[in-house]
């Protein structure tokens, strides 16, 4: 279910091993990664300065409403309102190594 739910994210993000950023950063290994730290991607100053590490709770909040978690970030996405869909996406991301 998570891989299916993640398909909406593939417009901007990849999870392919070794693939660099596209419109957005590669999300392989995002769980446990410091926000705004993927080499080769130009993050907004606000995202680069967050200082937090992505975990399930932070991802859930961000996927719910990105601009609330990191105001002024460049991600042009309104969020995923459905809690189960967010949980499925996060579960899928957790399965992906670095």
C-alpha positions as CSV (number, residue, x, y, z in Angstrom):
1,X,0.0,0.0,0.0
2,X,2.9,2.4,0.8
3,X,4.5,1.9,-2.6
4,X,1.2,2.6,-4.3
5,X,0.6,5.7,-2.1
6,X,4.1,7.0,-2.8
7,X,3.4,7.1,-6.5
8,X,2.0,10.6,-6.2
9,X,5.4,11.7,-4.8
10,X,7.3,10.3,-7.8
11,X,6.5,13.4,-9.8
12,X,9.2,15.2,-7.8
13,X,11.0,12.6,-5.7
14,X,12.9,9.4,-6.5
15,X,13.8,6.5,-4.2
16,X,16.1,4.8,-6.6
17,X,19.4,3.7,-5.2
18,X,22.2,6.0,-6.4
19,X,19.9,8.4,-8.2
20,X,20.4,12.1,-7.4
21,X,17.8,14.7,-6.9
22,X,15.2,15.5,-9.5
23,X,12.7,18.3,-8.7
24,X,13.0,17.3,-5.1
25,X,15.6,15.3,-3.1
26,X,15.9,11.6,-3.4
27,X,13.9,10.1,-0.4
28,X,15.7,6.8,-0.1
29,X,17.1,6.7,3.4
30,X,15.1,9.8,4.4
31,X,14.0,8.2,7.7
32,X,16.9,9.0,10.1
33,X,18.4,11.7,7.8
34,X,19.0,15.2,8.9
35,X,16.5,17.5,7.1
36,X,18.0,19.6,4.4
37,X,21.1,17.5,4.1
38,X,21.1,15.5,0.9
39,X,24.2,16.4,-1.1
40,X,23.6,17.9,-4.5
41,X,20.2,19.3,-3.7
42,X,19.6,23.1,-3.2
43,X,17.2,23.3,-0.2
44,X,15.4,26.4,0.8
45,X,17.3,28.3,3.5
46,X,14.5,27.4,6.0
47,X,14.7,23.7,5.3
48,X,18.5,23.7,5.5
49,X,18.4,25.4,8.9
50,X,15.8,23.2,10.5
51,X,18.2,21.1,12.5
52,X,15.8,18.2,13.0
53,X,16.1,14.6,11.8
54,X,13.3,12.9,9.9
55,X,11.4,10.4,11.9
56,X,7.9,9.0,11.6
57,X,6.3,11.8,13.6
58,X,8.1,14.6,11.8
59,X,7.3,13.0,8.4
60,X,3.7,12.6,9.4
61,X,3.4,16.3,10.4
62,X,5.3,17.4,7.2
63,X,3.2,15.2,4.9
64,X,0.1,16.6,6.6
65,X,1.0,20.2,6.0
66,X,4.5,21.0,4.8
67,X,4.3,24.7,5.3
68,X,3.3,24.4,8.9
69,X,6.3,22.3,9.8
70,X,8.9,24.3,7.8
71,X,7.4,27.7,6.9
72,X,8.9,29.0,3.7
73,X,10.1,25.7,2.3
74,X,10.1,25.3,-1.4
75,X,8.0,22.2,-1.6
76,X,4.9,23.2,-3.6
77,X,2.6,20.6,-2.1
78,X,-0.5,21.1,0.0
79,X,-0.2,17.8,1.9
80,X,-1.8,14.4,2.3
81,X,-5.0,14.8,4.4
82,X,-5.6,11.1,4.8
83,X,-3.8,9.7,7.9
84,X,-3.8,6.1,6.6
85,X,-2.2,7.2,3.3
86,X,0.5,9.2,5.2
87,X,1.2,6.2,7.4
88,X,1.5,3.9,4.3
89,X,3.9,6.3,2.7
90,X,6.0,6.6,5.9
91,X,6.0,2.8,6.3
92,X,7.2,2.4,2.7
93,X,10.0,5.0,3.2
94,X,11.1,3.1,6.3
95,X,11.7,0.0,4.2
96,X,14.2,1.7,2.0
97,X,17.8,1.6,3.0
98,X,20.3,4.3,2.3
